[in-house]
Amino acid sequence: MLVAVTRSTREAAVLLGTVAIEPNRWTRDVEASSILAVSEWFAVVAEAGFDGVELWERHVTSASSQEQQAIIDHALSVSVFNSYVSLDDPDPAARAGVADWAARCGSTGIKFNVGKDLDAGFYADRIAEWVDLLAGNCRLLCECHHGISIAEDPATAAKIFEAAGPRERVQAIVHTHEDPDDIRARFDAYGDRITHVHVNFLDFTNGLAPRLSDVVDEFATKVELLTQLGFDGSWTLEFVEGVRTDNDDAGYLVAQAIEDLAVLRSVLA
């Protein structure tokens, strides 16, 4: 299903998550030399109509100095810096490093996760300290879906966000794979902070992702729900068909992302 990109389909910002095109995204202790030089794909991604990227942190932090500069200098926006920095560590040094990298890349958002410690108080305190380290136009985006942190519970997440900082600086992401009732619960608890969506239909039993055209009815239903709930933010294509298959290489994955972008734009139109 290929749909021409038109002015109406470009009203919402759509990013490509660079983790989607990284074959070693889930390889433990992967050497820096094995990580994709993503800047080599930026021209193709921009030409296809993506508004920017959500940059997996290791694509820049583990890159050569030449690749780092290529990412920073490229016209394609690094809109969101995708970090896995720990909030369980009381030392703020690593979080300060993420804030610095996001500023160097010109990012206006940092995706993060809280941890699984039931003490929501210290997470809020650490997020508040982190906010103070960010560039003035940057905000934190909490990934809150089930199975990754205590923020999977909407009430707990809302408590953390309220204590951590204002809506302009502490925001949240929802995911298309979530159950509609879970999405509604998140909007009921902190809907004014939900500004970004990860388009993700991974099968969590095997790590495989479908073509967006194969789940377009489900995706359209989620878009309709999000619209009804008042969502008016941006989107990241987080994973694409080809992940964890024999086609898990950048060329195939980028081509699939471009196909999915057309489907995504057609649904958002």
C-alpha positions in Angstrom: 0.0 0.0 0.0 1.8 3.1 -1.2 0.3 6.5 -0.9 1.8 9.7 -2.2 2.9 12.2 0.4 0.8 15.3 0.2 0.6 18.5 2.2 -2.3 17.3 4.3 -0.4 14.1 5.3 2.6 16.2 6.5 0.9 18.2 9.2 2.0 15.8 12.0 5.7 15.3 12.4 6.8 11.7 11.7 10.2 10.5 12.8 12.2 7.3 12.0 13.5 5.6 15.0 17.1 4.7 14.1 16.8 1.6 16.3 14.5 0.2 13.7 17.3 0.0 11.1 20.0 -1.2 13.5 20.6 -4.9 13.2 22.5 -5.0 16.5 19.8 -3.2 18.4 19.4 -6.0 20.9 22.9 -7.5 20.8 24.4 -7.5 24.2 27.8 -5.9 24.5 28.0 -5.1 20.8 31.3 -3.6 19.8 31.2 0.0 18.5 32.6 -1.1 15.2 29.6 -3.2 14.5 27.1 -0.4 15.0 25.5 1.1 11.9 26.8 4.5 10.7 23.3 5.9 10.5 24.2 9.3 8.9 24.9 7.4 5.7 21.1 6.8 5.5 19.9 10.3 6.5 19.7 11.6 2.9 17.4 8.7 1.9 15.3 9.1 5.0 14.9 12.8 4.5 14.1 12.4 0.8 11.4 9.9 1.7 9.6 12.5 3.7 10.5 11.8 7.3 10.6 15.0 9.4 13.6 13.8 11.4 14.8 10.9 13.5 14.6 9.5 17.0 18.2 8.7 17.4 19.2 5.6 19.4 21.9 6.9 21.7 24.6 4.4 20.7 24.4 5.6 17.1 26.2 8.7 18.3 27.8 7.9 21.6 29.6 4.8 20.2 30.4 6.3 16.8 33.6 7.7 15.5 34.2 11.4 15.8 33.6 11.7 12.1 30.2 10.0 12.3 29.3 12.0 15.3 30.0 15.2 13.4 28.1 13.9 10.4 25.0 13.3 12.5 25.3 16.7 14.2 25.8 18.6 10.9 23.2 16.9 8.8 20.1 18.8 7.8 17.9 16.0 9.0 16.7 16.8 12.5 17.6 14.6 15.4 14.3 15.6 17.0 14.3 13.0 19.8 17.4 11.5 21.5 16.5 7.9 22.6 18.3 7.2 25.8 18.4 4.2 28.1 20.3 6.0 30.9 19.5 4.7 34.4 17.4 6.6 36.8 18.2 4.0 39.5 21.8 5.4 39.7 22.0 8.3 42.2 25.0 9.7 40.4 23.6 12.3 37.9 26.8 12.2 35.7 25.4 9.8 33.0 22.1 11.8 32.8 24.1 15.0 32.5 26.0 13.3 29.6 22.7 12.5 27.9 21.6 16.1 28.3 24.9 17.2 26.7 24.6 14.9 23.7 20.9 15.9 23.1 22.0 19.5 23.1 24.9 18.8 20.7 22.4 17.0 18.4 19.9 19.8 18.6 17.2 17.5 20.0 14.1 18.9 21.5 13.1 15.7 23.3 14.9 12.9 25.2 13.1 9.6 25.5 13.8 7.9 28.9 12.5 5.2 31.2 12.2 5.2 34.9 13.1 2.0 36.8 11.3 -0.7 38.8 11.9 0.5 42.3 8.6 1.2 44.0 9.9 4.5 45.5 8.5 6.9 43.0 9.7 9.8 45.0 13.4 9.5 44.2 12.6 9.0 40.5 10.7 12.3 40.6 13.6 14.0 42.3 16.1 12.7 39.8 14.0 13.7 36.8 13.6 17.2 38.3 17.4 17.5 38.7 17.8 16.2 35.1 15.3 18.8 33.8 17.6 21.5 35.2 20.4 20.2 33.0 18.5 20.3 29.7 18.8 23.0 27.0 15.9 25.4 27.3 14.0 24.0 24.3 14.3 20.4 25.4 11.9 18.2 27.3 11.9 14.6 28.7 9.6 12.0 27.2 8.8 9.0 29.4 8.2 5.7 27.8 5.6 4.1 30.0 4.2 0.9 28.5 3.8 -2.4 30.4 6.7 -4.5 31.5 9.5 -1.9 31.6 9.1 0.2 34.7 6.8 1.3 37.6 5.5 4.0 35.2 3.4 1.3 33.5 0.8 2.1 36.2 -0.9 5.4 35.1 -1.5 6.7 38.6 2.2 6.1 39.6 3.4 7.7 36.4 1.1 10.7 37.0 2.5 11.1 40.5 6.1 11.0 39.3 5.4 13.6 36.5 3.5 16.0 38.8 6.4 16.0 41.3 9.1 16.1 38.6 8.2 19.2 36.7 5.8 21.1 34.5 4.1 19.8 31.5 6.4 21.8 29.2 9.5 19.8 30.4 8.2 16.4 31.5 6.1 14.6 29.0 5.1 11.1 27.9 4.9 8.6 25.1 2.2 6.1 24.3 2.5 3.1 22.0 0.2 1.7 19.3 0.6 -1.9 20.6 -1.1 -1.0 23.8 -4.6 -2.1 24.7 -7.2 0.7 24.1 -8.2 0.6 27.7 -4.6 1.1 28.8 -4.3 4.1 26.4 -7.5 5.6 27.8 -6.2 5.1 31.4 -3.0 7.0 30.5 -4.9 9.9 29.1 -7.2 10.0 32.1 -4.2 10.1 34.4 -1.8 12.5 32.5 -3.2 13.1 29.0 -2.0 16.7 28.9 1.6 15.4 29.0 1.2 12.8 26.2 2.9 14.5 23.2 4.5 11.6 21.2 3.5 8.1 19.9 5.7 5.2 19.1 4.2 3.3 16.2 5.1 -0.2 17.3 3.3 -3.5 16.6 6.1 -5.9 17.7 5.0 -9.4 18.7 6.7 -9.6 22.1 6.8 -13.4 22.0 9.2 -13.4 19.1 10.4 -9.9 18.5 9.0 -9.8 15.0 7.2 -6.7 13.5 4.6 -6.7 10.7 4.3 -4.4 7.7 2.2 -1.5 8.7 0.0 -2.2 5.7 -0.8 -5.6 7.2 -2.1 -4.0 10.4 -3.5 -0.8 8.9 -7.0 -1.4 10.3 -5.7 -1.8 13.8 -3.5 1.2 13.4 -6.3 3.3 12.0 -8.4 2.4 15.0 -5.7 3.5 17.4 -5.3 6.8 15.5 -9.0 7.4 15.8 -8.9 6.7 19.5 -5.9 8.9 20.1 -7.6 11.7 18.2 -10.8 11.3 20.2 -8.7 11.6 23.4 -7.2 14.9 22.2 -3.8 13.8 21.0 -2.2 16.3 18.6 1.5 15.4 18.8 4.3 13.7 16.9 5.0 10.1 15.9 8.0 7.8 15.6 8.1 4.7 13.4 9.8 2.6 16.0 10.1 -0.9 14.4 9.5 -2.3 10.9 9.0 -5.6 9.3 12.4 -7.3 8.8 13.5 -7.0 12.5 14.9 -10.4 13.7 14.7 -12.0 10.2 17.1 -12.8 7.5 16.3 -9.3 6.1 17.5 -7.6 9.3 19.9 -5.2 7.5 19.8 -1.5 7.0 19.0 -1.4 3.3 15.9 -3.7 3.6 14.8 -2.0 6.8 15.0 1.5 5.4 13.0 0.5 2.4 10.3 -1.0 4.6 10.3 2.1 6.8 9.6 4.2 3.6 6.7 1.9 2.7 5.3 2.2 6.2 5.7 6.0 6.2 3.3 6.2 3.2 0.8 4.0 5.1 1.2 6.1 8.2 0.7 9.4 6.4 -2.4 8.1 4.6 -4.0 7.1 8.0 -3.1 10.5 9.6 -4.5 12.4 6.6 
